[in-house]
């Protein structure tokens, strides 16, 4: 009898573990491609799809296992309640631990670069290398050197403002913004469409939350090698840019030769060359 009770208990435990594994959720959708002992996790920027990494994946998935994320609520991915920078950071770290991904390389663009910095800072033993593509530890401090993040920052006014906009108003806003972030006109409609497909509440909440994020002190905890790829114009702001990174002792700064914020589109050959050197070194 005891034997049968033990068998039933083991089966029940296995069922519970299986159900938990199936229902455990993360604040992103993920696509795994490629093969290799070393893994890369691609984190897209604000309101972008994981498709922003398509060309990058093609270049590296023959040698690396690639995990490409699209954050919840962005570019048509299903939104989740209460999105925040810290929750997304923790969600990515938990995914790495739960799936036993050993010392992955994080490659993040824009806000995704901020997430890569935060994960490497708060979980320094978890990450092998990071690549930050055109992101700063504190975006707000670039225009306000005295900026200090607010505790319990209230993002509801921005959420109200963004959700009150009509679809056509929001489209025109994004259509007007994107040419200031990208020179490659062939990609403009695609990137605008990602914004339009994003959940408006998530869009507003995460913009507000990220703009209130300051990682300048936290990055002192990062131990892994860090490649910082910056758009060409930032060479003119080099003291301010690298001043924000002064606590990141492993930083290797490289400035693009042309183009704007979407470096992977605007200076592709230079960008892929930098990644190749860093990832395979």
N, C-alpha and C positions, 0 to 999 in steps of 0.2 A: 504493500500500500504506500509506504514511504517513497518507494522508487517511483511510483506513478505520480505522486504529488510533486516530487522533484522535477520529473519530466514536464509536467504541466506548468510548473513555475518557470522553468527555463524557456518553454515555448512562449509564455506570456511576456517574459522579459524581452525575448527576441522580437515579438510583435510590437511591444512598446518602443523599442529602439528603432525599428523600421518605420513606424508611424512618425516618430519624432524626426527622423532623418528626412522624411518626405515633406513634413509640414514646416520644418524650420525655414524661416524666411530671412532674407538679407535685403538691404535697401538698394538693390540693383538687380538687373538681369545680366547674365554672364554667358558668353559663348567661348568654348574651349576648342582650340585648333592647334595644329603643329605637334611636334614631338621633340623630345630632348630631355636630358636630366635637369637642366636649368630652366626655370619658369620665368616668364614675364607677365606682369599684370598691368594692363593698359587702362588708365583712368581718364576718361574724356573731361573736357572742360564744361563750363557753365552752359546748360541747355543743349549740349551736343550729344549726338549719338556715338556709340562705340564705333560706328562706321568711319569716324574721322581717322581711325588707325588702320584702315584697310590697306593702304600702300605700305605702311610700316610693317604690318603683319606679314604681308607677302614677302618682304625682304628678309624676315627673321624666323618665320615659323618652320622652316626646314631644319633649323638648329635648336629651336627653343619651343617648349610647351607654352602656348599663349592663352591667357585668360583675358578676354575683352569685356569690359563692363559698360553698361548704360545705366546711369543712376535713375532710381525710381522717380517717375514724374517728368523725366526729360525725354524729348524726342519721341514721344508716343509710348514710352514705358509706363506701366501702370503706377500711379502715385501711391504713396503710403502716408499714413497720418503723421503729423508732427515731424517733418523733415528738419534736420539740422546738420551743420558741419560736423559736430562732435559725434552724433549718432552715425553718420555715414563713415567717419573715420573708424569708429569702433566696429561697425558692420564689416568693413573690408578686412580689418585685423582678425575678426572672429572667423571669417571665411577662410583666411589663410591657415589659421590654427585648426579649424574643424576639418579641413581637407588635407591637412599635413603637407602643405606646400613648403618645401624646405628652402629657406633663404631666397625668396623670389626677388627679382628686379622689378621695381615699381617705375612705370613711366607715366607721368601725369602732365596734362596740358592745362594751363590756366588754373581754374579752381581745382582741377585734378592734380596739378602740381602742388597746390597747397595741401591737399589731402595726402600726397606722397610724403611731404615734409612732416606733417603731423604724425603719420603712422610711424615713420622712421624715428621720430623724436620720442614718441610715447611707448614704442615697442622696439627699442634699439637692437635687441637680440633676434628679432623676427625677420629682418630685411637684409638682403645681400648687397644691393646697390639701389640708388634712385637716380632717375633722370627727371628734371623739372624743366618743362617746356614753357617758357615765357610766363612765369609766375613769380610773385614776390611773397615774402613772409608776412607783409602787412600792406595790402593794396592801398588802404586809405592814407597811410603815412607818406605815400609818394606825392600827394597833393597837400598834405597837412603834416608837417614834420612833428608837430606837438600832439598828434592823435593818440588817444588812449581808448581802448575798447571799453564798452559799457557792460556792466554786469546786468543780467536779466533784461537785455535789450528788447524793446518792444517793436516787433516788425509788423504789427497789425495795420498801421497807417499805410505802409507800402503794399501790403496784401490787398487792402481795400481799394487803393488807387489802381493797382494792376488789374484786379478782377472787374473793376467798373468799366474798363476800356472795352469798346466794341472790338470785334474781330478785325475789322478793317483798320481801326486806329492802331491796334497792336501790330498788325502786319506792316503798316507804314512806318511805325517806330523801328521795328527790326530791320526793315528794308533800308532805312536811312542810317542805321547804326553799323551794319556789317561791312560796308565799303571802307570804314575807318579801321577795321580789324583784319582785312584781307585784301591783297592785291589781285589774287587769282580770280578773275571775274567768272571763270567757268564753274567755280564752286559756290558762288554767292547764293544762288537759288536753293541749293541743297542745304546750306547752313541756315538760311532764313527759315526754310521749311521745318528744320529741327526745332527751332524756337517756337514756331507756330503750333507745332504738335505737342509742345510741352504743356503740362498742367500749369495753369496760370498761378494758382496758389503756391505750388512748389517753386515756380520761377521767382515769385516775389519774395517768398520766405528765405530761399537760399541766397538770393542776391543780397538781401539785407543782412543775413547772418554772416556770409563770407566777408562782406565789407566791414563787419565789426570784428573780424578775426585778426589777431596779432600773434604771430609765431616767432617773433624776433628773439625772444629769450629762450623759448622752448627748444629751438633747433640746436642749442648747445649740447643737447643729449644725443644727437645723431652720431653714430660711430661708423657707418658704412660710407664708401665712396659716393660722391654726389656730383653729377654732371648738371650744370645749370646752363641751359640754352636760352638765349635772350634775343629778342627781335633787334633788327639793325639800329633802329632809332635809339635804343637804350644805351648805346655807346656814348651818347651825348650826356647821359645821366649817370655815368659810371660810378662816381663817388657816392651818390645817393643809393643806387641799386646795390652796390657791393657793401655799402654801410649797413643796409638792412640784413645782409648775410654775414656780418662780421663774426657772429657766434658759431657759424657752421665751418668748422675747421677743415672739413674734407672737401670743400667746394672747389670745383674746377669750372671757371666761367668761360663761356664761349659766346661771342656775339655774331649773329647771322650777317651775311654779306648784303642781303637785300630783303625787301618785303616787310610784312607787318606781323600781327599777333599769331596768325595761323602759320607758323614757321614750316610745318610739315607740308603745306601747300605752296607757300611763297618762295621757299629756298630749299627745295626738296633734296637736291644732290648734296648740298652742304650738310643738311640735317641728317640724312642717312649716313653720310661719311662720319660725322661726329658720333652717331649711335654705334656704328660698326666698330670704330676704334675703342669706344668705352666698354661696350658689352662683351667684346671678345678679348679684352686685355686681361 
